[in-house]
Amino acid sequence: MSRRTQAERDAMTVEIGYALFSGGLVAVATFVGVSLPALLLDLSDGWDRGLFRAGAALGGLAFATRVVHVLWRFPRAGEEGRLPPAGPTRDVRRDSDP
């Protein structure tokens, strides 16, 4: 097993942070979207609790799904080769005169 470089470890840390942050945003949006009728409409207590619980459950599911989706797509150094370079690269091509 090869050791990871500092750049690879930093890239994974950034990817984990992005996955958690975007997962949190998706979870909040899902919770608000599901439980918004309970806040805007005059529903019975049973419906209010049901919508909030459904919003929390679906928000948690959306969070987990988003985190797994983002991290699953991240390239693994041992399986798919090294990570792409961090900065822009130049493609130097020289035209040969016949």
N, C-alpha and C positions, 0 to 999 in steps of 0.2 A: 504494500500500500504506500503510495507516494504521499509526501507531506504537502500540505497546502501552503501556498505563498501568502504573504501578508495581504496582497491585493485580493486574492481569492477569499480570504477570511473577511476582509472589509466588505467585499461585494455581497457575501452571504448575510452579513449583519445588516446591511442596507436593505436587502431583499426581505429579510424577516421583519424589519421595521415597517417597510412598505406594506407587507401582507397584513400586519396587525392593524396599521392605521386605516387602510382601505377596508379591511374587514369590519372595523369599528364603525366606519361611515355607512357601510351597507347595512349593518345591524341596526343602527339608529334609524336610518331611513325606512327600513322594513317595519320596525316597531311603531314608528310614528304613522306610517301608512295604514297599518292594520288597526291601531287603537285610536286613530283620529275620529272615526264616527262616534266613539264613546265620549269624546270630549265635546264634539259639536252638537250632537243630538241628545235629546232627553230620553235616555233609555233606562230600563229598570236596572237595579243593582246587579242582578244576575248576568245580564248582557254586558254591563260595564266590566265586571270582573272577567267574564269570558273573553272579551275582546282584548283586555290587557294581558291576560295569560297567553292567548293565542299570539299576540304581538311579541311577547317576550320569547315564547318558544320558537316562532318563526325567525325572530331576530337572531337568536342564538344559532339556529341552523344556518341562516344566511352568513353569519360570521365564520362559522367553521368551514362552510363550503368555500367561501372566498379565500380564506387563509390556505386551505389545502390546494385550491386551484392555482394560486399564485406561486406557492412553493413547489408544487409538482412540476411546473413549467421551467423552473430555474435549472440551468444545466449543471450536471454533476461532473466534476473533473475526471473521475475515474471511468465513467461510462461514455461520455460524449466528447472526450477530448478536453483540452484546457478551455478556460473561460475566454471569451472574446477580449481583445485589448481594451483597456479602459479609455483611451483617448482616440481621436481620429487618426486614421492611418493614411499614408499616401500610397497610391498605386503607381509605381514608376514603371513606365513602359517606354522603350526606346524603339523608334521606327528604324528599321534598317533599310538603307537605300540599295536597290538591286543593281 
